[in-house]
Amino acid sequence: MRMLGLAKFIFRINVILSIIIIILLLLSHILANARANKEIKVMVLDTGIGYNDLLRPYVQYKNSDDYEDEVGHGTHVTGIIVYGNKMQKGSINLSDAICKNVKIYSCKYYSTKWSEKSRGERIADCINFAKQNKFDYINYSGGGSSFLFHEYEAMKKYTDNGGIVVAGNDRKNIEKNPYYPASYAFPRKNANNQYEFKKIKNLIVVGNIQRNGDYGDTTSYARNIKWEVGTNIYSTYPNNGFETLTGTSQSTAAYLHRLLKEKCNKKE
């Protein structure tokens, strides 16, 4: 009888322990989901993000080629996404930084070591990765005059699932003289003036203006384009450096900074 009673007691203890373990696993899952819901995930599709101490709280640095930037462009853009376009040489103001909920990841599409073909394939791979991993935003500063179907298709699927792409451009009317990916924001016609491809709706095209409101020398123009200051912007550079650069790439990053600040304020 004693043995039977002991067996029942052990059985009950095991049942209680199993219930406790299940509860703990459920709580862990709930907490993980809560953290994920608070995270704002940004992909910088560029030349990589080099190391800079000021970016460390936001950039998810890893030991990979994506976090090497021999050009410096991607690192400069990332600094603007984080701190905005008002930093000045000798007086780095960090008060306008985005919230710590923002997690920035690099997906490198350009390197001086890669062929043009591998760059094109890499862009689509990066955008597909952003869709699969539920990134909120892609900052894409770059492009060219060629319509790339695999890039268009990947971007359309990403934006159709709620993702937002903020894109730069290059010195022309991008409705009449296409510059992609920015020109994916407008429907494409074929030689018979018939629409071939629908425009990508969640693609924000940003033009460059100077601080006095004049158009920048490097900017494109089109209907429904957004405008942001991208002239003589001081920002981060690899190896804890800083540089002043100008272009729609800087405007694009500054506009995304504005969007992230608004989203941060809503989450708080």
PyMOL commands that set and color helices and strands:
alter all, ss='L'
color gray80, all
select helices_A, chain A and resi 2-38+53-55+65-67+73-83+116-132+149-160+182-185+248-267
alter helices_A, ss='H'
color red, helices_A
select strands_A, chain A and resi 40-46+102-108+137-140+164-167+188-189+195-197+203-209+226-229+233-237+241-245
alter strands_A, ss='S'
color yellow, strands_A
deselect
rebuild
show_as cartoon
